[in-house]
Amino acid sequence: MVQLKVRKFGNSLGVVLPKEVIRRLQTAEGEHLLLVEAPGGAYSIAPGDVTFETKMEKVNDIMDRYRNSLRVLAK
């Protein structure tokens, strides 16, 4: 476990990732990371996958447009 400290950056809050965490995530400056909420309220950080993010945007759009149909099908 790595303890991070929340800091103020301008008008925002953020954390600084230690070199070891950056190396293990295989990430670099400017790359995307995903903050994923797990059951129970815990969070994990994973390297961002642009294709996954694009697909999830499409899924969310479909779910919004066909909400009623999906609700009927779920019964």
N, CA, C and O atoms as CSV, one atom per row, in Angstrom:
chain,resi,resn,atom,element,x,y,z
A,1,MET,N,N,0.846,-1.168,0.000
A,1,MET,CA,C,0.000,0.000,0.000
A,1,MET,C,C,0.890,1.229,0.000
A,1,MET,O,O,1.915,1.281,0.679
A,2,VAL,N,N,0.467,2.224,-0.785
A,2,VAL,CA,C,1.188,3.485,-0.863
A,2,VAL,C,C,0.263,4.577,-0.349
A,2,VAL,O,O,-0.872,4.696,-0.810
A,3,GLN,N,N,0.731,5.365,0.587
A,3,GLN,CA,C,-0.074,6.450,1.130
A,3,GLN,C,C,0.179,7.708,0.307
A,3,GLN,O,O,1.325,8.093,0.078
A,4,LEU,N,N,-0.913,8.347,-0.136
A,4,LEU,CA,C,-0.823,9.564,-0.924
A,4,LEU,C,C,-1.393,10.733,-0.128
A,4,LEU,O,O,-2.291,10.559,0.696
A,5,LYS,N,N,-0.869,11.906,-0.382
A,5,LYS,CA,C,-1.355,13.101,0.300
A,5,LYS,C,C,-2.072,13.987,-0.719
A,5,LYS,O,O,-1.541,14.262,-1.795
A,6,VAL,N,N,-3.279,14.429,-0.371
A,6,VAL,CA,C,-4.048,15.315,-1.235
A,6,VAL,C,C,-3.484,16.718,-1.096
A,6,VAL,O,O,-3.289,17.219,0.011
A,7,ARG,N,N,-3.221,17.350,-2.254
A,7,ARG,CA,C,-2.646,18.684,-2.264
A,7,ARG,C,C,-3.471,19.602,-3.150
A,7,ARG,O,O,-4.228,19.143,-4.006
A,8,LYS,N,N,-3.320,20.885,-2.939
A,8,LYS,CA,C,-4.030,21.868,-3.745
A,8,LYS,C,C,-3.154,22.242,-4.941
A,8,LYS,O,O,-1.975,22.562,-4.786
A,9,PHE,N,N,-3.753,22.197,-6.141
A,9,PHE,CA,C,-3.097,22.607,-7.382
A,9,PHE,C,C,-3.988,23.670,-8.017
A,9,PHE,O,O,-4.957,23.337,-8.700
A,10,GLY,N,N,-3.676,24.925,-7.802
A,10,GLY,CA,C,-4.543,25.995,-8.297
A,10,GLY,C,C,-5.872,25.945,-7.559
A,10,GLY,O,O,-5.911,26.042,-6.333
A,11,ASN,N,N,-6.973,25.792,-8.315
A,11,ASN,CA,C,-8.303,25.693,-7.723
A,11,ASN,C,C,-8.743,24.247,-7.560
A,11,ASN,O,O,-9.884,24.001,-7.168
A,12,SER,N,N,-7.879,23.288,-7.846
A,12,SER,CA,C,-8.218,21.867,-7.798
A,12,SER,C,C,-7.431,21.163,-6.711
A,12,SER,O,O,-6.481,21.710,-6.150
A,13,LEU,N,N,-7.843,19.943,-6.426
A,13,LEU,CA,C,-7.097,19.071,-5.523
A,13,LEU,C,C,-6.537,17.913,-6.327
A,13,LEU,O,O,-7.138,17.492,-7.315
A,14,GLY,N,N,-5.393,17.398,-5.913
A,14,GLY,CA,C,-4.783,16.283,-6.618
A,14,GLY,C,C,-3.818,15.542,-5.729
A,14,GLY,O,O,-3.576,15.926,-4.584
A,15,VAL,N,N,-3.268,14.473,-6.273
A,15,VAL,CA,C,-2.254,13.690,-5.575
A,15,VAL,C,C,-1.042,13.548,-6.483
A,15,VAL,O,O,-1.164,13.590,-7.707
A,16,VAL,N,N,0.108,13.383,-5.886
A,16,VAL,CA,C,1.341,13.142,-6.629
A,16,VAL,C,C,1.658,11.664,-6.499
A,16,VAL,O,O,1.722,11.129,-5.392
A,17,LEU,N,N,1.856,11.004,-7.637
A,17,LEU,CA,C,2.173,9.577,-7.623
A,17,LEU,C,C,3.682,9.389,-7.524
A,17,LEU,O,O,4.432,9.999,-8.286
A,18,PRO,N,N,4.134,8.552,-6.595
A,18,PRO,CA,C,5.569,8.271,-6.480
A,18,PRO,C,C,6.091,7.550,-7.728
A,18,PRO,O,O,5.324,6.917,-8.453
A,19,LYS,N,N,7.396,7.652,-7.968
A,19,LYS,CA,C,8.020,7.034,-9.136
A,19,LYS,C,C,7.708,5.542,-9.235
A,19,LYS,O,O,7.472,5.030,-10.329
A,20,GLU,N,N,7.705,4.847,-8.106
A,20,GLU,CA,C,7.444,3.411,-8.106
A,20,GLU,C,C,6.035,3.103,-8.626
A,20,GLU,O,O,5.848,2.149,-9.382
A,21,VAL,N,N,5.054,3.901,-8.227
A,21,VAL,CA,C,3.673,3.708,-8.681
A,21,VAL,C,C,3.581,3.984,-10.181
A,21,VAL,O,O,2.926,3.237,-10.908
A,22,ILE,N,N,4.223,5.034,-10.643
A,22,ILE,CA,C,4.224,5.366,-12.071
A,22,ILE,C,C,4.848,4.238,-12.872
A,22,ILE,O,O,4.346,3.876,-13.936
A,23,ARG,N,N,5.938,3.683,-12.369
A,23,ARG,CA,C,6.605,2.582,-13.067
A,23,ARG,C,C,5.707,1.354,-13.131
A,23,ARG,O,O,5.607,0.713,-14.177
A,24,ARG,N,N,5.054,1.022,-12.023
A,24,ARG,CA,C,4.193,-0.168,-11.981
A,24,ARG,C,C,2.950,0.000,-12.844
A,24,ARG,O,O,2.454,-0.977,-13.406
A,25,LEU,N,N,2.437,1.228,-12.959
A,25,LEU,CA,C,1.287,1.493,-13.828
A,25,LEU,C,C,1.696,1.604,-15.292
A,25,LEU,O,O,0.846,1.615,-16.182
A,26,GLN,N,N,2.990,1.686,-15.535
A,26,GLN,CA,C,3.541,1.861,-16.879
A,26,GLN,C,C,2.889,3.053,-17.569
A,26,GLN,O,O,2.366,2.948,-18.678
A,27,THR,N,N,2.935,4.178,-16.885
A,27,THR,CA,C,2.320,5.399,-17.396
A,27,THR,C,C,3.339,6.521,-17.428
A,27,THR,O,O,4.451,6.385,-16.917
A,28,ALA,N,N,2.952,7.615,-18.028
A,28,ALA,CA,C,3.845,8.765,-18.130
A,28,ALA,C,C,3.000,10.032,-18.138
A,28,ALA,O,O,1.771,9.969,-18.155
A,29,GLU,N,N,3.659,11.165,-18.125
A,29,GLU,CA,C,2.959,12.449,-18.112
A,29,GLU,C,C,2.048,12.566,-19.333
A,29,GLU,O,O,2.451,12.250,-20.452
A,30,GLY,N,N,0.819,13.021,-19.104
A,30,GLY,CA,C,-0.129,13.234,-20.191
A,30,GLY,C,C,-1.005,12.036,-20.513
A,30,GLY,O,O,-1.988,12.179,-21.240
A,31,GLU,N,N,-0.679,10.859,-19.993
A,31,GLU,CA,C,-1.489,9.674,-20.255
A,31,GLU,C,C,-2.679,9.636,-19.306
A,31,GLU,O,O,-2.662,10.260,-18.245
A,32,HIS,N,N,-3.707,8.900,-19.697
A,32,HIS,CA,C,-4.928,8.807,-18.906
A,32,HIS,C,C,-4.855,7.639,-17.924
A,32,HIS,O,O,-4.317,6.577,-18.235
A,33,LEU,N,N,-5.405,7.862,-16.741
A,33,LEU,CA,C,-5.570,6.808,-15.749
A,33,LEU,C,C,-7.048,6.707,-15.415
A,33,LEU,O,O,-7.766,7.705,-15.476
A,34,LEU,N,N,-7.508,5.517,-15.064
A,34,LEU,CA,C,-8.894,5.313,-14.660
A,34,LEU,C,C,-8.945,5.104,-13.160
A,34,LEU,O,O,-8.188,4.302,-12.613
A,35,LEU,N,N,-9.831,5.822,-12.495
A,35,LEU,CA,C,-10.092,5.642,-11.079
A,35,LEU,C,C,-11.387,4.847,-10.996
A,35,LEU,O,O,-12.457,5.364,-11.315
A,36,VAL,N,N,-11.292,3.594,-10.567
A,36,VAL,CA,C,-12.430,2.678,-10.581
A,36,VAL,C,C,-12.900,2.431,-9.160
A,36,VAL,O,O,-12.112,2.085,-8.280
A,37,GLU,N,N,-14.211,2.617,-8.947
A,37,GLU,CA,C,-14.790,2.358,-7.625
A,37,GLU,C,C,-15.196,0.893,-7.544
A,37,GLU,O,O,-15.943,0.397,-8.388
A,38,ALA,N,N,-14.702,0.216,-6.532
A,38,ALA,CA,C,-15.022,-1.189,-6.310
A,38,ALA,C,C,-16.162,-1.286,-5.298
A,38,ALA,O,O,-16.436,-0.324,-4.581
A,39,PRO,N,N,-16.824,-2.435,-5.234
A,39,PRO,CA,C,-17.865,-2.610,-4.216
A,39,PRO,C,C,-17.292,-2.342,-2.825
A,39,PRO,O,O,-16.161,-2.723,-2.523
A,40,GLY,N,N,-18.077,-1.691,-1.996
A,40,GLY,CA,C,-17.617,-1.368,-0.650
A,40,GLY,C,C,-16.984,0.002,-0.544
A,40,GLY,O,O,-16.579,0.411,0.544
A,41,GLY,N,N,-16.889,0.729,-1.664
A,41,GLY,CA,C,-16.382,2.084,-1.614
A,41,GLY,C,C,-14.885,2.229,-1.812
A,41,GLY,O,O,-14.378,3.350,-1.789
A,42,ALA,N,N,-14.161,1.136,-2.005
A,42,ALA,CA,C,-12.715,1.228,-2.248
A,42,ALA,C,C,-12.479,1.663,-3.694
A,42,ALA,O,O,-13.335,1.452,-4.553
A,43,TYR,N,N,-11.338,2.260,-3.961
A,43,TYR,CA,C,-10.987,2.704,-5.303
A,43,TYR,C,C,-9.686,2.046,-5.738
A,43,TYR,O,O,-8.839,1.703,-4.914
A,44,SER,N,N,-9.544,1.878,-7.050
A,44,SER,CA,C,-8.272,1.425,-7.602
A,44,SER,C,C,-7.952,2.282,-8.819
A,44,SER,O,O,-8.854,2.796,-9.480
A,45,ILE,N,N,-6.670,2.432,-9.108
A,45,ILE,CA,C,-6.213,3.214,-10.249
A,45,ILE,C,C,-5.625,2.246,-11.265
A,45,ILE,O,O,-4.825,1.375,-10.924
A,46,ALA,N,N,-6.034,2.413,-12.519
A,46,ALA,CA,C,-5.545,1.546,-13.583
A,46,ALA,C,C,-5.194,2.409,-14.793
A,46,ALA,O,O,-5.755,3.489,-14.976
A,47,PRO,N,N,-4.261,1.926,-15.620
A,47,PRO,CA,C,-3.955,2.672,-16.847
A,47,PRO,C,C,-5.204,2.824,-17.696
A,47,PRO,O,O,-6.011,1.900,-17.791
A,48,GLY,N,N,-5.367,3.990,-18.315
A,48,GLY,CA,C,-6.535,4.245,-19.149
A,48,GLY,C,C,-6.444,3.507,-20.469
A,48,GLY,O,O,-5.363,3.363,-21.039
A,49,ASP,N,N,-7.581,3.042,-20.950
A,49,ASP,CA,C,-7.667,2.362,-22.237
A,49,ASP,C,C,-8.622,3.184,-23.099
A,49,ASP,O,O,-9.830,3.187,-22.865
A,50,VAL,N,N,-8.079,3.878,-24.094
A,50,VAL,CA,C,-8.878,4.787,-24.899
A,50,VAL,C,C,-10.011,4.048,-25.598
A,50,VAL,O,O,-11.121,4.574,-25.682
A,51,THR,N,N,-9.759,2.839,-26.103
A,51,THR,CA,C,-10.823,2.102,-26.791
A,51,THR,C,C,-11.922,1.717,-25.813
A,51,THR,O,O,-13.100,1.752,-26.168
A,52,PHE,N,N,-11.560,1.352,-24.591
A,52,PHE,CA,C,-12.562,1.017,-23.584
A,52,PHE,C,C,-13.406,2.239,-23.246
A,52,PHE,O,O,-14.630,2.148,-23.154
A,53,GLU,N,N,-12.753,3.374,-23.061
A,53,GLU,CA,C,-13.487,4.601,-22.739
A,53,GLU,C,C,-14.469,4.967,-23.854
A,53,GLU,O,O,-15.597,5.375,-23.577
A,54,THR,N,N,-14.045,4.823,-25.108
A,54,THR,CA,C,-14.919,5.115,-26.247
A,54,THR,C,C,-16.113,4.177,-26.261
A,54,THR,O,O,-17.244,4.606,-26.486
A,55,LYS,N,N,-15.863,2.897,-26.020
A,55,LYS,CA,C,-16.951,1.925,-25.997
A,55,LYS,C,C,-17.923,2.205,-24.859
A,55,LYS,O,O,-19.133,2.066,-25.037
A,56,MET,N,N,-17.415,2.596,-23.691
A,56,MET,CA,C,-18.294,2.890,-22.558
A,56,MET,C,C,-19.148,4.128,-22.826
A,56,MET,O,O,-20.296,4.184,-22.385
A,57,GLU,N,N,-18.621,5.108,-23.530
A,57,GLU,CA,C,-19.425,6.275,-23.901
A,57,GLU,C,C,-20.580,5.857,-24.800
A,57,GLU,O,O,-21.699,6.343,-24.641
A,58,LYS,N,N,-20.311,4.952,-25.749
A,58,LYS,CA,C,-21.365,4.458,-26.637
A,58,LYS,C,C,-22.404,3.655,-25.859
A,58,LYS,O,O,-23.605,3.805,-26.087
A,59,VAL,N,N,-21.945,2.803,-24.943
A,59,VAL,CA,C,-22.865,2.007,-24.127
A,59,VAL,C,C,-23.759,2.916,-23.289
A,59,VAL,O,O,-24.967,2.695,-23.209
A,60,ASN,N,N,-23.182,3.921,-22.674
A,60,ASN,CA,C,-23.973,4.849,-21.865
A,60,ASN,C,C,-24.997,5.592,-22.715
A,60,ASN,O,O,-26.118,5.826,-22.263
A,61,ASP,N,N,-24.634,5.964,-23.929
A,61,ASP,CA,C,-25.567,6.625,-24.831
A,61,ASP,C,C,-26.738,5.698,-25.172
A,61,ASP,O,O,-27.896,6.115,-25.143
A,62,ILE,N,N,-26.429,4.435,-25.496
A,62,ILE,CA,C,-27.476,3.458,-25.810
A,62,ILE,C,C,-28.375,3.226,-24.604
A,62,ILE,O,O,-29.597,3.165,-24.739
A,63,MET,N,N,-27.776,3.097,-23.430
A,63,MET,CA,C,-28.567,2.870,-22.220
A,63,MET,C,C,-29.487,4.054,-21.931
A,63,MET,O,O,-30.612,3.866,-21.467
A,64,ASP,N,N,-29.021,5.260,-22.201
A,64,ASP,CA,C,-29.865,6.441,-21.988
A,64,ASP,C,C,-31.034,6.471,-22.977
A,64,ASP,O,O,-32.170,6.755,-22.596
A,65,ARG,N,N,-30.748,6.174,-24.247
A,65,ARG,CA,C,-31.792,6.240,-25.269
A,65,ARG,C,C,-32.829,5.128,-25.124
A,65,ARG,O,O,-34.009,5.345,-25.401
A,66,TYR,N,N,-32.406,3.948,-24.696
A,66,TYR,CA,C,-33.307,2.793,-24.638
A,66,TYR,C,C,-33.567,2.349,-23.199
A,66,TYR,O,O,-33.749,1.160,-22.937
A,67,ARG,N,N,-33.584,3.295,-22.278
A,67,ARG,CA,C,-33.766,2.997,-20.858
A,67,ARG,C,C,-35.047,2.191,-20.597
A,67,ARG,O,O,-35.018,1.191,-19.880
A,68,ASN,N,N,-36.150,2.624,-21.170
A,68,ASN,CA,C,-37.423,1.933,-20.932
A,68,ASN,C,C,-37.418,0.516,-21.494
A,68,ASN,O,O,-37.900,-0.411,-20.843
A,69,SER,N,N,-36.881,0.343,-22.688
A,69,SER,CA,C,-36.801,-0.996,-23.293
A,69,SER,C,C,-35.934,-1.923,-22.464
A,69,SER,O,O,-36.286,-3.084,-22.250
A,70,LEU,N,N,-34.809,-1.419,-21.998
A,70,LEU,CA,C,-33.909,-2.242,-21.186
A,70,LEU,C,C,-34.556,-2.617,-19.849
A,70,LEU,O,O,-34.350,-3.717,-19.337
A,71,ARG,N,N,-35.334,-1.695,-19.298
A,71,ARG,CA,C,-36.029,-1.965,-18.042
A,71,ARG,C,C,-37.034,-3.114,-18.229
A,71,ARG,O,O,-37.140,-3.991,-17.372
A,72,VAL,N,N,-37.774,-3.104,-19.356
A,72,VAL,CA,C,-38.748,-4.184,-19.651
A,72,VAL,C,C,-38.031,-5.502,-19.869
A,72,VAL,O,O,-38.477,-6.540,-19.381
A,73,LEU,N,N,-36.934,-5.471,-20.590
A,73,LEU,CA,C,-36.179,-6.698,-20.860
A,73,LEU,C,C,-35.554,-7.292,-19.601
A,73,LEU,O,O,-35.327,-8.500,-19.529
A,74,ALA,N,N,-35.281,-6.458,-18.620
A,74,ALA,CA,C,-34.648,-6.935,-17.378
A,74,ALA,C,C,-35.627,-7.682,-16.479
A,74,ALA,O,O,-35.212,-8.369,-15.546
A,75,LYS,N,N,-36.925,-7.553,-16.752
A,75,LYS,CA,C,-37.920,-8.224,-15.891
A,75,LYS,C,C,-37.965,-9.696,-16.130
A,75,LYS,O,O,-38.745,-10.402,-15.490
